[in-house]
Amino acid sequence: MATAVIGTQTTDVHAGELAYPGTARLGEKGLGLFREGLAEGVPIALGYFAVSFSLGIAAKMSGLTLSQGVVTSFLCNASAGEYAGFTMVAANAGYLELAVMMLIANARYLLMGCVLSQRFSPDTPVWMRALIAFDNTDEIFAVNVAHKGDVRPARALGLMALPLVGWAGGTAVGMLVGGVLPKLLVQALSVSLFGMFLAVIIPPARQNRVVAGVVAVSFAASLAASVAPLFSAAGEGVRTIVLTLAISAVAAVLFPCPEDDAEAGEA
């Protein structure tokens, strides 16, 4: 998921890595950092392969071709956003609905990009920042910011290389398997994606009653909107966008995050 990254921190250029602002050359130290990033990306790639397998089945069920599904997964390494996109494609949603839904589902990457931008050397060119931001996923972001000092471009590029392949490869395998297995079995396998989302929402819901309440209200509101005369006539994508904005806005107003918790989350 690409986000704008603009650095402000002042540090010296790391010798032997990538030459800025001239032509980029990868020195011996840069190759070592790239290999280090590759090693750190192995477990992320394996996890992405498993998750995107279910997304591949969802893509197949939405009517996408193998090439369309693989390209989509390569360009959108975001499980929630990608699944929302496949769902809206299956519902024949319009381009505007799809674009707004992608913006909402992936809005957190804008914040993550702002944080990551502060960790770049000011001499890092814009194209390099944009390239690294392209795959600034939750896990890759966490690994990048866990390292002390500036983000090293060579290591960041190595870190994102295998996860990109794992995500697109898992989608391809899921679509291929979805094309040869019986329809009932494919539908059964697609349930694993819902299990993944439950694994995302249950832990924070157990730790925070507000989150648990918001999740419960979201489920109830989604069900009510699907059967209510006024809302059921609207497309599924429109309903999802309206409910997401409305519920999150009300929750933010009624239950604002304490400053101490916000500062702890940023640390």
N, C-alpha and C positions, 0 to 999 in steps of 0.2 A: 504494500500500500504506500504510494508515493506521497510525501508531505514536504512542504517547503522547509528547508533547513538553512538558517543564517547564523553564522558564528560571531561571537563578540569577544571571546576570551583571548588574551594576549599571551602567547608563548612562542618559544623558538621553534623553527622548523626541525623536524627529526631527520638528521642526516642519514643517507643511505636508504630512505624509504621511498617516498614519491617526491619528485622535484616539483616545486611550485614557484612561480606560476607558469613556468615554461613547460616544455614537453614532459609528459609523465614518464619516468623511467623507474623500473622496479629493481632496486639494488639487492645485494645479498641479504642485508638485514630485512628488507621488505619481503623477500621470498620466505624468510624464516617466520615473519609475522603472518604472512598469508597461510603458510602451512599450520601455524598455531591456530589461526581462525578456522581452517578446515577441520582440525581435530575437535575444536569446541563445537562445531556445527553438526557433528555426527549424531549425537543423541537427539538434537532438535530435528534433524532430517528424518530419523526413524519415527519419531512421534508424529511428524507432519504426514509421513506416508500413511500411517494408520488412520489418521483423521481424514485425510483427503480421499482415502478409499471410499468412505461413506459418501463424501461429496460427489465422487464420480458416479455412484449409483443414483444420487439425486439428480445429477446432470443428465444421466441417461433417461431417467423417468420424466424429465422436463422436456425431452425431445431434442436436445443438442446432439450434434455429431461429435465424433471422437476429437477431431481437430479443434472444434469450437470449445469443447470442455477443457481440453488441455491448455489451450491458449488463455482461456479465462482464468484457470487456476494459476498459471504462471504469472499472470498480471495482477492477480488479487489473492495474496496469501493471507486471507482473513476468513476463518471458518464461518463466523456469524454473518458477515457481509456477503460471503459467497453463497451460503445457503439461502439467505434472503433473496439474493439475485436469481438463483435458480428457481426459487418458489415463485417469484414474480414473472419470470420468463414462462413458466408453466401456466400461469394465470393470464398470459397475454397482456401484461401491463405495458403501459406506454414508456417511452424513453425518459420523459420527465419524472414519472413516478419512480423508475428504476434509479435515476441519478440522485434524487432526493433521498431515497432509501439507503443508497450506498453512502451518502454523506452522513446520514444519521448513524447508521450501523458502525461506521469506521471513524467517527468523529474523535475518538480517543487518540488516534494516531497523530492528530494535529497537535495535541498536548505533548505527546511523547516526542514528536519532532522538535518542538520548542525546547524541551529539556535537552535533547541530544545536541541541538545546535550550539549550546553553551560549552560543549566539550570538544569542539573542533578548533584547530589552530586557525587564526585569522588568515593565514596564507593558503588555506585549503580552497581550491577553486569551486565555483558554484556547481559545475557539472559533477564534480566528485561528491559533493554534499547531496545532490539530487540522486545520484546513483546509489549511495548508501541508504538514503531515506526511502528509496523505492521498496526495500524489503525490511523496513523498520517495524517488524512484528513484535508482539509482547515478549517472546522468549529471546529474540535477537537483541532487542533493546535492553533487556535485563543484563545480558552478557556484556554488551558494549559499555554500559554505564558502571558495571561492576569493576572494570579495570580502572586503576588510578591514572590520573593525568588525562591528556588529550586522547580523543578517539584516533587510533592509528588507522588510516584508510586501508592499508594493505591487509591488516588483520580483520577489519570490518568486512572487506570484500570476500575474504576467505570464509568468514563466518556465515555469510549469506548464500554462498555458492551451493553447498549441498542441500540446505533446506529448500531452496528453489527447485532443485531437481527432485527431491523427495515429495514435495507438494504436488508438482505437476505429474510425476510418475505415479503417485498413489491415485490421483484422479484418473489417469489413463487406465490403470489396472482395474479400478472400480467400474469404469465404463465398459471395458472389455468383458469383465465378469458379468456385469449386468446385462450384456447382450446375449450371453449364451445360457445363463441359468434360467430356470422356470420363473415366470412372473411372480408367483406367490413367494418363492424363495427370495427374490430380489426385494420385494416389499418387506419381507421379514428382516433382511439385512439393513434396509434403510432405517429401521428402528434404532440401530446403533448410534445414529447421528443425534437422535433425541436423548439417548443416554449420555452422550458427550455434553450436551447443553445442561442436562441435569447435574452433571459433575461440576459444571461451571457455577451454577447458581445455588446449589445446596450448601456447600461449605460457608460462603459468606452469609447465607440466610440463617444458618444455625448460630453464627456468631453475633448477628445483629438483627434485632427484632424489627427494626424499620425496614431493612432489606427484605426480610421474610414477608412483612406486610405488603410491601410494594410488589413483590413477586406474586403473592396471592391475589391482590387487586388486579394485576395485569392479566392473569389467567381468567379471572371472572369477567373483566371488562372485554377481553377478546372474545369470549364465548357470547356475552350479551350483544356485542356489536355485530356478530355474525348472524344473529337471528332477529335483531331489532329491525322493524320495517324501514326506518330512515337510513340506518347505517349499512344494513345488509345489501342494499342496492349499490353501494359504492364498491369499487374494486378492493380486493384483499390488500393490495399495496397501499392504497389510500388509507384504509382502516389502520393498517400497521403504523404508518407515518403519524397519523393523528393521535392514536393512542400512545405511541412512544413519546411524542412531544408533550402531550397533556399530562400523562402520569408522572413523567420525570420532572416536569416543571412544578407540579403541585407538591411532589415529594421534596424537591429542593427548597420550596418556600416554607413548607410546614416543618421539615426536619433538616435544617441546614447543618452541614458538617462543622463541628467545633474547630476553632482555629488550632488547637493543640493537635487534634487528629490530622488536620490537613498538613501541618508542618511535619508531623511524624511520617506521613506518607511521602512527602517530598524528599525527606532525608535519605 
